[in-house]
């Protein structure tokens, strides 16, 4: 009965693994089998010593598997990656600061954004606006917005081309923030181009 439960749990775990993870686990299993085989051949004349060596190698093997799993978790936390799943779906892992970060190419320039579903518009810092060829000094700051830093003036602009992986949008409305802002915000004038926005299991998924 216990074997059946363990077998089902192992099968369920394997079903959730990617092809790369399965290949890496297979490599570790084969490495462990080779080490165990070598220990058996070398220790045929001294079974007690062989058992000790086998126990040591087993602990090393288990530690290697544990370290691999721990490194996967650490690397995902330290360096969360933006993953393009296919031509219409994007999965964004949550960053260490609790926000979702996404880098888009605006007019062929990579610009880092924080995703903000509460923002009605794409909001660019003046620094990012300058990077994509917009001169902040030439803009008309005719609108106002309430932010955590108070009321700021904004200038309407149009982003000629916005590229995310295989997804390209043109003539996307945005505003340039005339106040202090550390990072540009990706609001609903862009997010609204997707049919579905879902947050689950530490990921934000955009789907068209």
N, CA, C and O of each residue as an XYZ file, in Angstrom:
832
protein
N       0.833     -1.204      0.000
C       0.000      0.000      0.000
C       0.868      1.255      0.000
O       0.641      2.182     -0.778
N       1.886      1.271      0.902
C       2.793      2.403      0.963
C       3.522      2.568     -0.354
O       3.700      3.684     -0.843
N       3.947      1.440     -0.932
C       4.658      1.492     -2.206
C       3.791      2.126     -3.283
O       4.259      2.921     -4.098
N       2.477      1.743     -3.266
C       1.575      2.293     -4.269
C       1.426      3.786     -4.121
O       1.391      4.509     -5.117
N       1.334      4.274     -2.858
C       1.197      5.711     -2.621
C       2.451      6.447     -3.061
O       2.380      7.486     -3.718
N       3.618      5.885     -2.683
C       4.877      6.508     -3.078
C       5.036      6.521     -4.589
O       5.507      7.501     -5.165
N       4.633      5.411     -5.233
C       4.734      5.340     -6.680
C       3.861      6.376     -7.355
O       4.278      7.000     -8.331
N       2.642      6.568     -6.841
C       1.740      7.568     -7.410
C       2.281      8.971     -7.210
O       2.191      9.811     -8.105
N       2.848      9.226     -6.025
C       3.411     10.552     -5.755
C       4.594     10.834     -6.665
O       4.740     11.940     -7.185
N       5.441      9.821     -6.856
C       6.604     10.006     -7.733
C       6.166     10.269     -9.164
O       6.713     11.131     -9.852
N       5.150      9.497     -9.606
C       4.657      9.694    -10.976
C       4.072     11.090    -11.140
O       4.292     11.736    -12.165
N       3.322     11.567    -10.133
C       2.735     12.905    -10.215
C       3.811     13.969    -10.269
O       3.686     14.954    -10.995
N       4.884     13.766     -9.489
C       5.988     14.732     -9.492
C       6.680     14.754    -10.848
O       6.971     15.822    -11.387
N       6.942     13.571    -11.396
C       7.620     13.485    -12.689
C       6.781     14.126    -13.786
O       7.318     14.741    -14.707
N       5.450     13.980    -13.684
C       4.570     14.561    -14.696
C       4.678     16.076    -14.739
O       4.413     16.686    -15.775
N       5.075     16.709    -13.594
C       5.177     18.162    -13.557
C       6.536     18.673    -14.013
O       6.733     19.881    -14.146
N       7.477     17.760    -14.254
C       8.834     18.169    -14.611
C       8.940     18.470    -16.092
O       8.234     17.888    -16.915
N       9.832     19.388    -16.415
C      10.103     19.688    -17.812
C      11.023     18.628    -18.397
O      11.582     17.813    -17.663
N      11.184     18.637    -19.734
C      12.073     17.671    -20.386
C      13.505     17.818    -19.881
O      14.181     16.821    -19.629
N      13.972     19.065    -19.731
C      15.336     19.280    -19.239
C      15.511     18.728    -17.836
O      16.536     18.118    -17.532
N      14.515     18.936    -16.974
C      14.608     18.446    -15.608
C      14.628     16.918    -15.573
O      15.362     16.322    -14.785
N      13.814     16.283    -16.432
C      13.795     14.820    -16.494
C      15.145     14.288    -16.954
O      15.640     13.298    -16.416
N      15.747     14.946    -17.956
C      17.055     14.516    -18.443
C      18.127     14.671    -17.367
O      19.003     13.818    -17.222
N      18.048     15.775    -16.611
C      19.023     15.992    -15.552
C      18.851     14.970    -14.432
O      19.834     14.470    -13.886
N      17.595     14.661    -14.091
C      17.352     13.659    -13.063
C      17.827     12.290    -13.524
O      18.395     11.526    -12.743
N      17.588     11.980    -14.810
C      18.054     10.701    -15.358
C      19.569     10.592    -15.277
O      20.116      9.538    -14.950
N      20.240     11.707    -15.582
C      21.706     11.729    -15.499
C      22.162     11.450    -14.073
O      23.096     10.678    -13.857
N      21.503     12.080    -13.095
C      21.882     11.859    -11.704
C      21.645     10.425    -11.276
O      22.453      9.843    -10.551
N      20.529      9.850    -11.729
C      20.234      8.451    -11.393
C      21.294      7.523    -11.988
O      21.789      6.622    -11.310
N      21.639      7.747    -13.256
C      22.666      6.920    -13.899
C      24.015      7.093    -13.215
O      24.761      6.127    -13.050
N      24.329      8.334    -12.813
C      25.584      8.577    -12.103
C      25.604      7.835    -10.781
O      26.616      7.246    -10.401
N      24.471      7.870    -10.081
C      24.386      7.158     -8.813
C      24.526      5.656     -9.001
O      25.176      4.979     -8.204
N      23.903      5.131    -10.075
C      24.001      3.700    -10.351
C      25.436      3.311    -10.681
O      25.908      2.259    -10.248
N      26.134      4.151    -11.446
C      27.530      3.859    -11.790
C      28.409      3.859    -10.548
O      29.279      3.001    -10.397
N      28.181      4.827     -9.653
C      28.960      4.897     -8.423
C      28.702      3.670     -7.552
O      29.627      3.077     -6.998
N      27.414      3.302     -7.443
C      27.064      2.134     -6.640
C      27.679      0.865     -7.223
O      28.182      0.014     -6.490
N      27.633      0.747     -8.560
C      28.224     -0.426     -9.200
C      29.714     -0.516     -8.957
O      30.244     -1.596     -8.695
N      30.396      0.625     -9.045
C      31.837      0.651     -8.798
C      32.155      0.243     -7.368
O      33.109     -0.492     -7.111
N      31.322      0.743     -6.427
C      31.556      0.399     -5.026
C      31.370     -1.090     -4.781
O      32.115     -1.687     -4.003
N      30.388     -1.698     -5.435
C      30.148     -3.134     -5.262
C      31.316     -3.946     -5.804
O      31.779     -4.888     -5.161
N      31.789     -3.576     -6.995
C      32.914     -4.301     -7.596
C      34.168     -4.159     -6.749
O      34.898     -5.126     -6.531
N      34.413     -2.926     -6.267
C      35.641     -2.685     -5.495
C      35.583     -3.290     -4.104
O      36.619     -3.586     -3.510
N      34.371     -3.476     -3.579
C      34.277     -3.908     -2.184
C      33.781     -5.319     -1.989
O      33.271     -5.650     -0.918
N      33.918     -6.168     -3.005
C      33.419     -7.537     -2.877
C      34.094     -8.295     -1.737
O      33.460     -9.141     -1.106
N      35.361     -8.011     -1.462
C      36.094     -8.765     -0.451
C      35.890     -8.202      0.951
O      36.302     -8.816      1.935
N      35.269     -7.061      1.043
C      35.060     -6.459      2.358
C      33.671     -5.822      2.382
O      33.509     -4.627      2.137
N      32.681     -6.652      2.682
C      31.300     -6.201      2.584
C      30.984     -5.087      3.584
O      30.202     -4.186      3.280
N      31.600     -5.144      4.795
C      31.342     -4.108      5.782
C      31.817     -2.748      5.311
O      31.106     -1.749      5.419
N      33.037     -2.730      4.785
C      33.579     -1.475      4.275
C      32.782     -0.996      3.074
O      32.555      0.201      2.896
N      32.356     -1.963      2.246
C      31.564     -1.604      1.067
C      30.249     -0.954      1.483
O      29.798      0.004      0.855
N      29.632     -1.479      2.546
C      28.367     -0.914      3.015
C      28.563      0.514      3.496
O      27.727      1.379      3.237
N      29.667      0.763      4.198
C      29.958      2.114      4.652
C      30.150      3.061      3.469
O      29.620      4.171      3.447
N      30.923      2.593      2.485
C      31.155      3.425      1.313
C      29.859      3.696      0.561
O      29.618      4.804      0.081
N      29.027      2.654      0.470
C      27.745      2.821     -0.221
C      26.883      3.850      0.494
O      26.214      4.659     -0.149
N      26.898      3.821      1.838
C      26.105      4.786      2.601
C      26.608      6.211      2.368
O      25.818      7.144      2.217
N      27.946      6.364      2.342
C      28.527      7.691      2.107
C      28.139      8.215      0.729
O      27.728      9.365      0.580
N      28.280      7.337     -0.291
C      27.941      7.764     -1.645
C      26.448      8.053     -1.791
O      26.048      8.949     -2.534
N      25.635      7.285     -1.075
C      24.186      7.535     -1.115
C      23.868      8.911     -0.556
O      23.042      9.638     -1.107
N      24.538      9.269      0.560
C      24.319     10.591      1.152
C      24.787     11.699      0.205
O      24.135     12.733      0.066
N      25.935     11.459     -0.443
C      26.439     12.440     -1.411
C      25.454     12.607     -2.558
O      25.177     13.722     -3.000
N      24.933     11.489     -3.029
C      23.990     11.507     -4.147
C      22.710     12.249     -3.769
O      22.219     13.083     -4.530
N      22.171     11.937     -2.577
C      20.960     12.613     -2.113
C      21.221     14.105     -1.933
O      20.378     14.937     -2.267
N      22.419     14.438     -1.392
C      22.775     15.843     -1.220
C      22.869     16.577     -2.536
O      22.476     17.738     -2.645
N      23.412     15.868     -3.570
C      23.525     16.495     -4.893
C      22.150     16.806     -5.467
O      21.933     17.869     -6.049
N      21.216     15.857     -5.294
C      19.855     16.080     -5.789
C      19.210     17.238     -5.033
O      18.564     18.100     -5.629
N      19.398     17.247     -3.689
C      18.833     18.321     -2.891
C      19.416     19.672     -3.273
O      18.694     20.663     -3.385
N      20.741     19.700     -3.473
C      21.398     20.948     -3.857
C      20.905     21.433     -5.202
O      20.722     22.633     -5.410
N      20.685     20.485     -6.130
C      20.182     20.868     -7.451
C      18.804     21.524     -7.332
O      18.546     22.569     -7.929
N      17.915     20.883     -6.538
C      16.584     21.446     -6.354
C      16.624     22.783     -5.659
O      15.879     23.696     -6.013
N      17.511     22.910     -4.646
C      17.637     24.171     -3.930
C      18.174     25.258     -4.842
O      17.726     26.403     -4.782
N      19.146     24.898     -5.697
C      19.705     25.892     -6.619
C      18.654     26.382     -7.604
O      18.628     27.562     -7.955
N      17.781     25.470     -8.052
C      16.710     25.893     -8.952
C      15.840     26.942     -8.282
O      15.486     27.948     -8.896
N      15.487     26.698     -6.982
C      14.648     27.653     -6.264
C      15.373     28.974     -6.073
O      14.793     30.042     -6.271
N      16.678     28.902     -5.676
C      17.438     30.115     -5.432
C      17.595     30.928     -6.709
O      17.420     32.146     -6.701
N      17.928     30.247     -7.815
C      18.147     30.967     -9.074
C      16.879     31.631     -9.557
O      16.932     32.717    -10.135
N      15.713     30.986     -9.328
C      14.455     31.588     -9.733
C      14.134     32.813     -8.896
O      13.545     33.773     -9.392
N      14.538     32.778     -7.573
C      14.275     33.913     -6.702
C      15.224     35.064     -6.989
O      14.807     36.220     -7.046
N      16.512     34.746     -7.172
C      17.514     35.782     -7.371
C      17.414     36.390     -8.752
O      17.579     37.599     -8.919
N      17.141     35.551     -9.751
C      17.121     36.043    -11.122
C      15.875     35.545    -11.841
O      15.970     34.714    -12.744
N      14.688     36.057    -11.441
C      13.469     35.620    -12.103
C      13.506     35.947    -13.582
O      13.953     37.023    -13.979
N      13.036     35.014    -14.397
C      13.165     35.197    -15.836
C      11.819     35.454    -16.487
O      10.783     34.942    -16.062
N      11.871     36.257    -17.525
C      10.690     36.501    -18.328
C      10.587     35.378    -19.347
O      11.527     35.147    -20.108
N       9.466     34.682    -19.374
C       9.352     33.513    -20.243
C       8.279     33.736    -21.294
O       7.114     33.961    -20.966
N       8.670     33.675    -22.547
C       7.707     33.701    -23.643
C       7.288     32.259    -23.920
O       8.090     31.462    -24.406
N       6.053     31.929    -23.616
C       5.606     30.549    -23.787
C       5.347     30.245    -25.256
O       5.810     29.231    -25.776
N       4.614     31.116    -25.915
C       4.400     30.962    -27.356
C       4.076     32.333    -27.932
O       4.296     33.351    -27.274
N       3.566     32.366    -29.133
C       3.367     33.647    -29.811
C       2.224     34.469    -29.235
O       2.043     35.624    -29.620
N       1.440     33.888    -28.310
C       0.304     34.629    -27.764
C       0.231     34.600    -26.244
O      -0.677     35.203    -25.672
N       1.144     33.930    -25.578
C       1.092     33.798    -24.123
C       2.446     34.146    -23.507
O       3.491     33.692    -23.974
N       2.408     34.953    -22.460
C       3.619     35.361    -21.747
C       3.438     35.065    -20.267
O       2.421     35.437    -19.681
N       4.421     34.395    -19.650
C       4.390     34.125    -18.217
C       5.481     34.942    -17.545
O       6.648     34.870    -17.931
N       5.101     35.715    -16.545
C       6.042     36.615    -15.871
C       6.173     36.197    -14.410
O       5.192     36.286    -13.671
N       7.353     35.741    -13.960
C       7.522     35.369    -12.560
C       7.551     36.595    -11.658
O       8.008     37.665    -12.061
N       7.057     36.430    -10.433
C       7.058     37.529     -9.480
C       8.483     37.820     -9.012
O       9.242     36.897     -8.717
N       8.846     39.098     -8.946
C      10.181     39.490     -8.523
C      10.336     39.467     -7.017
O       9.361     39.277     -6.289
N      11.557     39.659     -6.549
C      11.832     39.654     -5.119
C      11.107     40.770     -4.382
O      10.853     40.660     -3.182
N      10.772     41.847     -5.095
C      10.077     42.963     -4.466
C       8.567     42.770     -4.444
O       7.834     43.652     -3.996
N       8.093     41.615     -4.928
C       6.660     41.338     -4.940
C       5.940     41.836     -6.175
O       4.740     41.610     -6.329
N       6.665     42.519     -7.064
C       6.054     43.037     -8.288
C       6.424     42.157     -9.484
O       7.316     41.312     -9.405
N       5.718     42.378    -10.585
C       5.981     41.656    -11.827
C       6.679     42.602    -12.802
O       6.160     43.666    -13.138
N       7.855     42.194    -13.242
C       8.677     43.033    -14.115
C       8.701     42.455    -15.527
O       8.759     41.240    -15.717
N       8.658     43.338    -16.498
C       8.625     42.908    -17.885
C       9.434     43.893    -18.719
O       9.309     45.105    -18.548
N      10.257     43.375    -19.614
C      11.038     44.238    -20.507
C      10.475     44.148    -21.917
O      10.382     43.061    -22.487
N      10.108     45.274    -22.468
C       9.588     45.348    -23.831
C      10.528     46.189    -24.671
O      11.247     47.042    -24.151
N      10.519     45.948    -25.959
C      11.266     46.800    -26.886
C      10.333     47.884    -27.404
O       9.356     47.615    -28.104
N      10.661     49.105    -27.044
C       9.882     50.252    -27.514
C      10.718     50.969    -28.562
O      11.799     51.479    -28.266
N      10.214     51.003    -29.777
C      10.976     51.617    -30.884
C      12.394     51.047    -30.947
O      13.366     51.780    -31.128
N      12.490     49.713    -30.792
C      13.758     48.965    -30.877
C      14.701     49.191    -29.690
O      15.880     48.844    -29.761
N      14.188     49.769    -28.604
C      15.001     49.987    -27.402
C      14.381     49.203    -26.245
O      13.193     49.372    -25.970
N      15.153     48.344    -25.553
C      14.598     47.609    -24.415
C      14.318     48.537    -23.239
O      15.197     49.273    -22.789
N      13.093     48.492    -22.752
C      12.674     49.326    -21.631
C      12.089     48.410    -20.543
O      11.222     47.580    -20.817
N      12.573     48.573    -19.320
C      12.090     47.772    -18.196
C      10.846     48.421    -17.588
O      10.811     49.625    -17.339
N       9.829     47.589    -17.358
C       8.570     48.064    -16.776
C       8.232     47.269    -15.518
O       8.663     46.128    -15.346
N       7.457     47.896    -14.654
C       6.734     47.176    -13.613
C       5.289     47.086    -14.081
O       4.683     48.095    -14.442
N       4.740     45.878    -14.076
C       3.348     45.702    -14.499
C       2.430     46.271    -13.419
O       2.555     45.931    -12.243
N       1.513     47.135    -13.827
C       0.583     47.767    -12.893
C      -0.820     47.712    -13.480
O      -1.193     48.553    -14.298
N      -1.594     46.717    -13.057
C      -2.950     46.561    -13.588
C      -3.872     47.672    -13.084
O      -4.969     47.863    -13.610
N      -3.420     48.404    -12.060
C      -4.221     49.517    -11.554
C      -3.976     50.815    -12.289
O      -4.675     51.803    -12.068
N      -2.974     50.813    -13.170
C      -2.681     52.020    -13.962
C      -3.474     51.969    -15.257
O      -3.459     50.960    -15.961
N      -4.166     53.057    -15.570
C      -4.996     53.058    -16.784
C      -4.162     53.187    -18.042
O      -4.626     52.854    -19.133
N      -2.924     53.672    -17.901
C      -2.089     53.936    -19.077
C      -0.681     53.367    -18.890
O      -0.261     53.042    -17.780
N       0.024     53.259    -20.000
C       1.464     53.015    -19.944
C       2.105     54.342    -19.553
O       1.876     55.366    -20.198
N       2.908     54.317    -18.496
C       3.511     55.549    -17.988
C       5.025     55.431    -18.081
O       5.626     54.552    -17.463
N       5.632     56.311    -18.850
C       7.079     56.314    -19.033
C       7.745     57.358    -18.140
O       7.223     58.457    -17.950
N       8.897     56.999    -17.602
C       9.713     58.027    -16.965
C      10.300     58.912    -18.061
O      10.376     58.504    -19.220
N      10.707     60.106    -17.699
C      11.313     60.989    -18.694
C      12.613     60.395    -19.232
O      12.958     60.599    -20.396
N      13.333     59.661    -18.383
C      14.579     59.027    -18.825
C      14.304     57.967    -19.899
O      15.014     57.897    -20.902
N      13.269     57.143    -19.683
C      12.936     56.119    -20.670
C      12.387     56.748    -21.944
O      12.654     56.270    -23.046
N      11.623     57.817    -21.786
C      11.105     58.513    -22.974
C      12.263     59.006    -23.842
O      12.220     58.889    -25.067
N      13.293     59.554    -23.207
C      14.449     60.041    -23.963
C      15.167     58.898    -24.665
O      15.669     59.064    -25.776
N      15.216     57.725    -24.008
C      15.895     56.575    -24.608
C      15.236     56.139    -25.916
O      15.920     55.685    -26.834
N      13.916     56.274    -26.004
C      13.217     55.805    -27.204
C      13.025     56.926    -28.231
O      12.293     56.764    -29.208
N      13.685     58.053    -28.002
C      13.662     59.105    -29.006
C      12.648     60.210    -28.778
O      12.413     61.022    -29.673
N      12.043     60.258    -27.603
C      11.086     61.321    -27.288
C      11.783     62.367    -26.419
O      12.343     62.030    -25.377
N      11.754     63.602    -26.830
C      12.378     64.679    -26.067
C      11.382     65.200    -25.034
O      10.408     65.855    -25.404
N      11.601     64.925    -23.751
C      10.644     65.372    -22.727
C      10.429     66.879    -22.722
O       9.340     67.350    -22.394
N      11.468     67.642    -23.087
C      11.347     69.105    -23.073
C      10.392     69.614    -24.149
O       9.883     70.731    -24.052
N      10.151     68.803    -25.167
C       9.283     69.234    -26.270
C       7.816     68.863    -26.042
O       6.955     69.214    -26.848
N       7.533     68.163    -24.957
C       6.183     67.670    -24.713
C       5.316     68.714    -24.015
O       5.814     69.630    -23.361
N       4.016     68.547    -24.175
C       3.043     69.397    -23.490
C       2.434     68.602    -22.339
O       1.683     67.653    -22.562
N       2.755     68.986    -21.128
C       2.264     68.276    -19.942
C       0.899     68.857    -19.561
O       0.783     69.706    -18.677
N      -0.105     68.377    -20.247
C      -1.436     68.970    -20.149
C      -2.386     68.204    -19.237
O      -3.494     68.670    -18.969
N      -1.969     67.033    -18.758
C      -2.840     66.229    -17.903
C      -2.180     66.032    -16.543
O      -1.000     66.320    -16.344
N      -2.992     65.528    -15.618
C      -2.493     65.299    -14.264
C      -2.912     63.908    -13.789
O      -3.946     63.375    -14.191
N      -2.077     63.344    -12.927
C      -2.373     62.014    -12.403
C      -2.028     61.968    -10.923
O      -1.063     62.583    -10.469
N      -2.849     61.217    -10.177
C      -2.583     61.020     -8.760
C      -1.668     59.825     -8.577
O      -1.979     58.733     -9.054
N      -0.552     60.006     -7.900
C       0.403     58.932     -7.655
C       0.716     58.861     -6.161
O       0.235     59.675     -5.372
N       1.535     57.870     -5.789
C       1.940     57.743     -4.390
C       2.752     58.952     -3.946
O       2.827     59.253     -2.755
N       3.361     59.646     -4.909
C       4.163     60.831     -4.592
C       3.376     62.129     -4.748
O       3.949     63.219     -4.728
N       2.060     62.001     -4.903
C       1.225     63.178     -5.067
C       0.766     63.355     -6.507
O       0.871     62.438     -7.322
N       0.265     64.522     -6.805
C      -0.241     64.823     -8.145
C       0.936     65.208     -9.043
O       1.756     66.049     -8.675
N       1.014     64.579    -10.234
C       2.081     64.879    -11.184
C       1.471     65.224    -12.531
O       0.356     64.812    -12.849
N       2.207     65.975    -13.304
C       1.758     66.313    -14.658
C       2.223     65.235    -15.633
O       3.283     64.638    -15.447
N       1.426     64.990    -16.672
C       1.768     63.977    -17.666
C       1.556     64.536    -19.068
O       0.757     65.447    -19.286
N       2.298     63.959    -20.007
C       2.195     64.375    -21.407
C       1.826     63.168    -22.263
O       2.495     62.138    -22.180
N       0.782     63.266    -23.082
C       0.399     62.135    -23.924
C       1.384     61.921    -25.068
O       1.859     62.875    -25.684
N       1.681     60.650    -25.340
C       2.551     60.287    -26.462
C       1.990     59.024    -27.096
O       1.092     58.387    -26.545
N       2.522     58.670    -28.248
C       2.157     57.427    -28.919
C       3.424     56.618    -29.171
O       4.395     57.126    -29.733
N       3.407     55.369    -28.757
C       4.557     54.486    -28.963
C       4.401     53.821    -30.321
O       3.463     53.053    -30.534
N       5.310     54.110    -31.234
C       5.171     53.623    -32.599
C       5.157     52.099    -32.668
O       4.343     51.505    -33.374
N       6.070     51.475    -31.923
C       6.162     50.010    -31.982
C       6.528     49.456    -30.610
O       7.481     49.907    -29.975
N       5.757     48.477    -30.167
C       5.994     47.803    -28.886
C       6.123     46.314    -29.167
O       5.196     45.692    -29.686
N       7.274     45.742    -28.824
C       7.541     44.335    -29.146
C       7.820     43.558    -27.865
O       8.614     43.979    -27.023
N       7.155     42.423    -27.737
C       7.391     41.492    -26.631
C       7.469     40.088    -27.225
O       6.446     39.487    -27.552
N       8.691     39.569    -27.361
C       8.855     38.260    -27.991
C       8.383     38.304    -29.431
O       8.878     39.092    -30.237
N       7.405     37.436    -29.751
C       6.846     37.398    -31.105
C       5.643     38.320    -31.256
O       5.027     38.369    -32.321
N       5.309     39.047    -30.204
C       4.114     39.886    -30.206
C       4.504     41.329    -30.499
O       5.325     41.910    -29.790
N       3.925     41.898    -31.529
C       4.226     43.281    -31.915
C       2.933     44.088    -31.969
O       1.950     43.672    -32.583
N       2.949     45.251    -31.314
C       1.816     46.174    -31.364
C       2.328     47.530    -31.830
O       3.475     47.897    -31.573
N       1.480     48.256    -32.506
C       1.853     49.573    -33.025
C       0.862     50.632    -32.560
O      -0.305     50.354    -32.282
N       1.373     51.846    -32.489
C       0.557     53.013    -32.106
C      -0.141     52.796    -30.764
O      -1.361     52.918    -30.653
N       0.654     52.475    -29.756
C       0.118     52.235    -28.406
C       0.125     53.555    -27.633
O       1.180     54.177    -27.512
N      -1.019     54.001    -27.107
C      -1.064     55.248    -26.337
C      -0.292     55.104    -25.023
O      -0.290     54.042    -24.402
N       0.362     56.194    -24.614
C       1.105     56.209    -23.358
C       1.200     57.648    -22.881
O       0.774     58.574    -23.572
N       1.763     57.826    -21.693
C       2.028     59.167    -21.186
C       3.439     59.194    -20.615
O       3.968     58.169    -20.186
N       4.025     60.353    -20.615
C       5.327     60.564    -19.969
C       5.070     61.296    -18.660
O       4.391     62.322    -18.627
N       5.621     60.755    -17.590
C       5.427     61.329    -16.267
C       6.409     62.483    -16.045
O       7.620     62.306    -16.173
N       5.884     63.659    -15.713
C       6.741     64.806    -15.492
C       7.318     64.869    -14.088
O       8.124     65.751    -13.790
N       6.913     63.941    -13.218
C       7.405     63.950    -11.849
C       8.464     62.893    -11.608
O       8.980     62.284    -12.545
N       8.781     62.683    -10.334
C       9.777     61.684     -9.948
C       9.176     60.288    -10.060
O       8.102     60.019     -9.522
N       9.873     59.410    -10.758
C       9.424     58.029    -10.882
C      10.630     57.156    -11.179
O      11.422     57.459    -12.072
N      10.770     56.057    -10.415
C      11.964     55.214    -10.545
C      11.929     54.311    -11.768
O      12.967     54.040    -12.370
N      10.741     53.844    -12.139
C      10.633     52.879    -13.233
C       9.327     53.122    -13.980
O       8.347     53.580    -13.393
N       9.318     52.816    -15.263
C       8.111     52.980    -16.071
C       7.080     51.924    -15.688
O       7.420     50.816    -15.272
N       5.808     52.299    -15.839
C       4.707     51.410    -15.467
C       4.001     50.900    -16.715
O       3.724     51.660    -17.643
N       3.717     49.606    -16.723
C       2.990     49.003    -17.839
C       1.527     48.875    -17.445
O       1.128     47.947    -16.741
N       0.738     49.836    -17.919
C      -0.669     49.886    -17.541
C      -1.600     49.324    -18.600
O      -1.181     48.612    -19.513
N      -2.877     49.663    -18.454
C      -3.923     48.984    -19.218
C      -3.991     49.376    -20.687
O      -4.609     48.647    -21.463
N      -3.398     50.477    -21.112
C      -3.421     50.765    -22.557
C      -2.611     49.721    -23.323
O      -2.806     49.536    -24.524
N      -1.693     49.033    -22.618
C      -1.004     47.890    -23.236
C      -1.602     46.573    -22.761
O      -1.889     45.698    -23.578
N      -1.790     46.419    -21.467
C      -2.304     45.152    -20.936
C      -3.694     44.836    -21.490
O      -4.060     43.671    -21.646
N      -4.459     45.884    -21.782
C      -5.805     45.682    -22.320
C      -5.818     45.078    -23.715
O      -6.875     44.678    -24.203
N      -4.660     45.004    -24.366
C      -4.582     44.364    -25.685
C      -4.626     42.841    -25.574
O      -4.775     42.144    -26.578
N      -4.493     42.325    -24.337
C      -4.561     40.874    -24.105
C      -5.980     40.496    -23.695
O      -6.691     41.276    -23.061
N      -6.373     39.283    -24.072
C      -7.716     38.814    -23.758
C      -7.853     38.358    -22.315
O      -8.940     38.416    -21.740
N      -6.744     37.902    -21.726
C      -6.812     37.362    -20.364
C      -5.562     37.729    -19.592
O      -4.446     37.614    -20.098
N      -5.763     38.176    -18.353
C      -4.665     38.447    -17.425
C      -4.940     37.633    -16.174
O      -5.982     37.797    -15.540
N      -4.021     36.764    -15.819
C      -4.238     35.865    -14.685
C      -2.990     35.832    -13.805
O      -1.866     35.781    -14.302
N      -3.208     35.862    -12.488
C      -2.109     35.746    -11.527
C      -2.339     34.496    -10.687
O      -3.361     34.379    -10.010
N      -1.388     33.558    -10.730
C      -1.488     32.336     -9.932
C      -0.114     31.715     -9.773
O       0.726     31.795    -10.670
N       0.107     31.094     -8.620
C       1.363     30.377     -8.341
C       2.607     31.227     -8.593
O       3.608     30.744     -9.121
N       2.527     32.500     -8.205
C       3.688     33.362     -8.337
C       4.007     33.794     -9.749
O       5.115     34.254    -10.021
N       3.039     33.651    -10.663
C       3.244     34.070    -12.040
C       2.079     34.917    -12.511
O       0.928     34.697    -12.131
N       2.404     35.887    -13.343
C       1.370     36.647    -14.044
C       1.383     36.197    -15.495
O       2.414     36.255    -16.166
N       0.231     35.749    -15.974
C       0.133     35.195    -17.329
C      -0.733     36.119    -18.182
O      -1.858     36.458    -17.814
N      -0.186     36.516    -19.323
C      -0.906     37.312    -20.303
C      -1.198     36.435    -21.515
O      -0.309     35.748    -22.018
N      -2.437     36.460    -21.980
C      -2.813     35.607    -23.100
C      -3.687     36.352    -24.076
O      -4.587     37.095    -23.684
N      -3.411     36.144    -25.378
C      -4.228     36.764    -26.437
C      -5.098     35.715    -27.104
O      -5.858     36.033    -28.019
